[in-house]
Amino acid sequence: MHLRLASDYHQYYNEARECDQWLSNVYEKLNTTYSKQSFTIEEGELLLRECLRFGHVINEIVNNSKSIVPLMRRKFPLPRPIKVQ
């Protein structure tokens, strides 16, 4: 059980890190390539398709975040005992 939760945790954060890098790249593109007065329709459509594709990935990450167990909290002692059911 612990290995599966740890694997899910690391996979989730790797995917989130990849999305963060992608968003940084898009931000850079918007400030360089797409900030000029004119750009081709093909360039704009390419960016739009990329954003739509990653929009689905971001939605999946948000949905997966609800099931990720915060493993980092295991390092800290409990403030009070928890009953096992």
Secondary structure, 3 states (H helix, E strand, C coil): CHHHHHHHHHHHHHHHHHHHHHHHHHHHHHHHCCCCCCCCHHHHHHHHHHHHHHHHHHHHHHHHHCCCCCHHHHHCCCCCCCCCC
